[in-house]
Amino acid sequence: MSTLLFPEVSGRLRLDHVEQEQQAPWLFNFFLALTALSGPAYFLLAFKLFKDFDFQVKNNFSSREDVNPDWLRKLVYSFGAVWTVLIIVAVIHHVFNLFSWKFCTDGLFLSLSVFVIMIGYLGLKQKEIFIDYPHKEIDYVTDADTGYSNVLFEDAEANMYLKKIQGYMEQEKPYLNAHLSLPDLASQLEIPSHHLSRVINERLKLNFFDFINQYRVEEVKTKIANPKFDNLSLLGIAFESGFNSKSAFNRIFKKMTGSTPSAYKRSITR
């Protein structure tokens, strides 16, 4: 009955559901363009967020093992590559009638589903990083633009802080704690976290991560040269010096000395 009332519609009906060529509406083209552009925009934003996060980690923690979401970085970049390829294929299909539209849509839905599932599964295993404890004052440095230029910091005050920090590091060796953080050290020194971070950044030209690990590297070098520690392996010495993983120890030691730990040990035991 409907086909008799609307003959212009019935002419486009097919029992085999084969698509007929027809010009896509402008609204579809508009949203397709937005979709194509949204991918790169979101992934550029994700790149910036990862960069900001790296700043926060390096200025608050002395170890990355418990605060290292590289899994998320790899997942986002992988999904970004897949998404970009599928969007390009979809645009080519729409403009040149190449490839299969079903391949594009199914690929996008499948990759998005895998991405969401992996985020959920791996996210549950990720430890919380920047969290607020209700009964403990945690003062992290989380902003790359800390506004130092707008805050007066007298040279005498900065030098006093620096002397206090260096003396405490040499005498108390807080870096032997593998989980030492900026708020932890600030609490021990009774110095505000932002003042501590500022002195390390401006006076020593280091971030907190490198500041602490340079002491750990020097501790390793001292122990390697001390016959008292000959019974320990290099990894054992690393753990005694504040490192908490073999990969981090090897990477940081080579970065700061230009030599691997084993090569350094051979060079001083000849």
C-alpha positions as CSV (number, residue, x, y, z in Angstrom):
1,M,0.0,0.0,0.0
2,S,2.8,2.4,0.9
3,T,4.5,1.9,-2.4
4,L,1.3,2.9,-4.2
5,L,1.0,6.1,-2.1
6,F,4.7,7.0,-2.4
7,P,6.0,5.9,-5.7
8,E,9.1,8.1,-5.4
9,V,10.2,6.2,-2.3
10,S,9.4,2.7,-3.7
11,G,11.8,3.3,-6.6
12,R,14.7,3.4,-4.2
13,L,13.7,0.2,-2.3
14,R,15.7,-2.9,-3.0
15,L,15.1,-6.4,-1.5
16,D,18.8,-7.2,-1.7
17,H,19.7,-4.0,0.2
18,V,22.3,-3.0,-2.3
19,E,23.3,0.7,-1.9
20,Q,22.5,3.0,-4.7
21,E,24.7,5.9,-5.6
22,Q,23.4,9.2,-4.4
23,Q,24.9,12.4,-3.3
24,A,25.6,12.6,0.4
25,P,23.8,15.4,2.3
26,W,25.9,18.4,3.3
27,L,25.3,17.6,7.0
28,F,26.9,14.2,6.6
29,N,29.9,15.8,4.9
30,F,30.1,18.4,7.7
31,F,30.2,15.8,10.5
32,L,32.6,13.5,8.5
33,A,35.0,16.5,8.3
34,L,34.6,17.2,12.0
35,T,35.2,13.5,12.8
36,A,38.3,13.5,10.7
37,L,39.7,16.6,12.4
38,S,38.7,15.6,15.9
39,G,41.1,12.7,16.0
40,P,44.3,14.7,15.4
41,A,43.0,17.4,17.8
42,Y,42.4,15.0,20.6
43,F,45.7,13.3,20.1
44,L,47.6,16.6,20.1
45,L,45.8,17.4,23.4
46,A,46.8,13.9,24.8
47,F,50.4,14.6,23.8
48,K,50.3,17.9,25.7
49,L,48.8,16.2,28.8
50,F,51.5,13.5,28.7
51,K,54.1,16.2,28.6
52,D,52.6,18.0,31.5
53,F,52.4,14.7,33.4
54,D,56.1,14.1,32.8
55,F,56.9,17.5,34.2
56,Q,54.9,16.7,37.3
57,V,56.5,13.3,37.8
58,K,60.0,14.6,37.4
59,N,59.4,17.4,39.8
60,N,57.7,15.4,42.5
61,F,59.1,11.8,42.5
62,S,62.5,10.3,42.6
63,S,61.4,7.0,41.0
64,R,59.0,6.3,38.1
65,E,58.3,2.7,38.8
66,D,55.1,3.4,40.7
67,V,54.0,6.4,38.7
68,N,54.8,5.3,35.2
69,P,51.7,5.1,32.9
70,D,53.7,4.3,29.8
71,W,51.0,1.7,29.1
72,L,48.5,4.5,28.6
73,R,50.9,6.5,26.4
74,K,51.5,3.5,24.1
75,L,47.8,2.7,24.1
76,V,46.7,6.2,23.2
77,Y,49.4,6.5,20.5
78,S,48.5,3.1,19.0
79,F,44.8,3.9,18.9
80,G,45.6,7.3,17.5
81,A,47.5,5.7,14.6
82,V,44.7,3.2,13.9
83,W,42.0,5.9,14.1
84,T,43.9,8.2,11.7
85,V,44.3,5.4,9.2
86,L,40.7,4.4,9.3
87,I,39.5,8.0,9.0
88,I,41.7,8.5,6.0
89,V,40.3,5.3,4.5
90,A,36.7,6.6,5.2
91,V,37.4,9.9,3.6
92,I,38.9,8.2,0.5
93,H,35.8,6.0,0.3
94,H,33.5,8.9,0.6
95,V,35.3,11.1,-2.0
96,F,36.6,8.5,-4.5
97,N,34.2,5.5,-3.8
98,L,37.1,3.3,-3.0
99,F,37.4,0.7,-0.2
100,S,34.4,-0.5,1.8
101,W,32.4,1.7,4.1
102,K,31.5,-1.3,6.3
103,F,35.3,-1.9,6.7
104,C,35.7,1.7,7.9
105,T,32.8,1.7,10.4
106,D,33.5,-1.8,11.7
107,G,37.2,-1.0,12.1
108,L,36.4,2.2,14.0
109,F,33.9,0.5,16.3
110,L,36.2,-2.5,16.9
111,S,39.3,-0.3,17.6
112,L,37.3,1.9,19.9
113,S,35.9,-1.1,21.8
114,V,39.4,-2.6,22.3
115,F,40.7,0.8,23.4
116,V,37.9,1.2,26.1
117,I,38.4,-2.4,27.3
118,M,42.2,-2.0,27.6
119,I,41.8,1.4,29.4
120,G,39.5,-0.2,31.9
121,Y,41.6,-3.4,32.5
122,L,45.0,-1.7,32.7
123,G,43.5,1.4,34.5
124,L,42.4,-0.8,37.4
125,K,46.0,-2.0,37.9
126,Q,47.4,1.6,37.9
127,K,48.2,3.0,41.3
128,E,46.8,6.4,42.2
129,I,49.4,9.1,41.8
130,F,48.3,12.6,42.6
131,I,45.7,12.0,45.3
132,D,44.5,14.1,48.2
133,Y,44.6,12.4,51.6
134,P,42.0,13.7,54.0
135,H,44.4,13.6,57.0
136,K,47.7,14.5,55.4
137,E,48.9,17.6,53.8
138,I,50.3,16.7,50.3
139,D,51.8,19.6,48.5
140,Y,52.8,18.5,45.0
141,V,54.2,20.8,42.3
142,T,51.7,20.2,39.4
143,D,52.0,23.4,37.4
144,A,54.8,24.0,35.0
145,D,54.2,27.8,35.3
146,T,54.7,28.2,39.0
147,G,54.8,31.9,38.8
148,Y,58.3,32.2,40.3
149,S,58.9,35.5,38.5
150,N,56.0,37.0,40.5
151,V,57.2,35.8,43.9
152,L,60.0,37.6,45.6
153,F,62.7,35.2,46.8
154,E,65.7,36.9,48.4
155,D,69.1,35.5,47.6
156,A,69.9,35.1,51.3
157,E,66.8,33.1,51.8
158,A,67.5,30.9,48.7
159,N,71.1,30.3,49.8
160,M,69.9,29.4,53.3
161,Y,67.5,26.8,51.9
162,L,70.2,25.5,49.5
163,K,72.7,25.0,52.3
164,K,70.1,23.3,54.5
165,I,69.1,21.0,51.6
166,Q,72.6,20.0,50.7
167,G,73.6,19.5,54.3
168,Y,70.6,17.3,55.0
169,M,71.2,15.2,51.8
170,E,74.8,14.5,52.8
171,Q,74.2,13.8,56.5
172,E,70.9,12.0,56.6
173,K,70.9,10.5,53.1
174,P,67.1,10.5,52.5
175,Y,67.7,9.4,48.9
176,L,68.3,5.9,50.2
177,N,64.5,5.7,50.5
178,A,63.5,4.4,47.0
179,H,60.0,6.0,47.3
180,L,61.2,9.5,48.4
181,S,59.0,12.3,47.0
182,L,59.2,16.0,47.0
183,P,56.5,16.4,49.7
184,D,58.3,13.8,51.8
185,L,61.6,15.7,51.6
186,A,59.9,19.1,52.1
187,S,58.3,17.7,55.3
188,Q,61.6,16.4,56.6
189,L,63.3,19.7,55.9
190,E,60.3,21.8,57.1
191,I,60.4,23.7,53.8
192,P,57.3,24.4,51.7
193,S,57.3,22.1,48.6
194,H,57.2,25.0,46.1
195,H,60.2,26.6,47.8
196,L,62.1,23.3,47.8
197,S,61.3,22.8,44.1
198,R,62.2,26.3,43.2
199,V,65.7,26.1,44.9
200,I,66.4,22.8,43.1
201,N,65.2,24.1,39.8
202,E,66.8,27.6,39.9
203,R,69.9,27.1,41.9
204,L,70.9,23.6,40.8
205,K,69.3,23.6,37.4
206,L,67.8,20.2,38.1
207,N,64.4,18.7,38.5
208,F,63.6,16.7,41.7
209,F,64.0,13.4,39.9
210,D,67.6,14.1,38.7
211,F,68.5,15.9,41.9
212,I,67.8,12.8,44.0
213,N,69.2,10.3,41.5
214,Q,72.5,12.1,41.2
215,Y,73.0,11.3,44.9
216,R,72.1,7.7,44.3
217,V,74.5,7.4,41.5
218,E,77.3,8.9,43.6
219,E,76.4,6.5,46.4
220,V,76.7,3.6,44.0
221,K,80.1,4.8,42.8
222,T,81.3,5.1,46.4
223,K,80.1,1.6,47.3
224,I,81.7,0.1,44.2
225,A,85.0,1.5,45.2
226,N,84.6,0.3,48.8
227,P,85.9,-3.2,49.4
228,K,83.3,-3.6,52.1
229,F,80.7,-4.0,49.4
230,D,82.6,-6.5,47.3
231,N,80.2,-9.3,48.4
232,L,77.3,-7.4,46.7
233,S,76.4,-7.5,43.1
234,L,75.9,-4.3,41.2
235,L,72.2,-4.7,41.5
236,G,72.5,-5.3,45.2
237,I,74.6,-2.1,45.5
238,A,71.9,-0.3,43.5
239,F,69.2,-1.4,45.8
240,E,71.3,-0.4,48.8
241,S,71.7,3.1,47.3
242,G,68.0,3.8,46.8
243,F,67.2,2.4,43.3
244,N,64.3,0.0,43.2
245,S,64.6,-1.6,39.7
246,K,67.4,-2.8,37.5
247,S,66.2,-1.0,34.4
248,A,65.9,2.3,36.1
249,F,69.4,1.9,37.7
250,N,71.1,1.0,34.4
251,R,69.3,3.8,32.5
252,I,70.0,6.6,35.1
253,F,73.5,5.5,35.8
254,K,74.5,5.6,32.1
255,K,72.7,8.9,31.6
256,M,74.6,10.6,34.4
257,T,78.0,9.0,33.9
258,G,78.1,8.1,30.3
259,S,79.0,4.5,31.2
260,T,77.1,1.4,32.1
261,P,77.5,0.3,35.8
262,S,79.5,-2.8,34.8
263,A,81.8,-0.8,32.5
264,Y,82.4,1.7,35.3
265,K,83.2,-1.0,37.8
266,R,85.7,-2.6,35.4
267,S,87.4,0.9,34.8
268,I,88.1,1.4,38.5
269,T,89.2,-2.2,39.4
270,R,91.9,-2.5,36.8
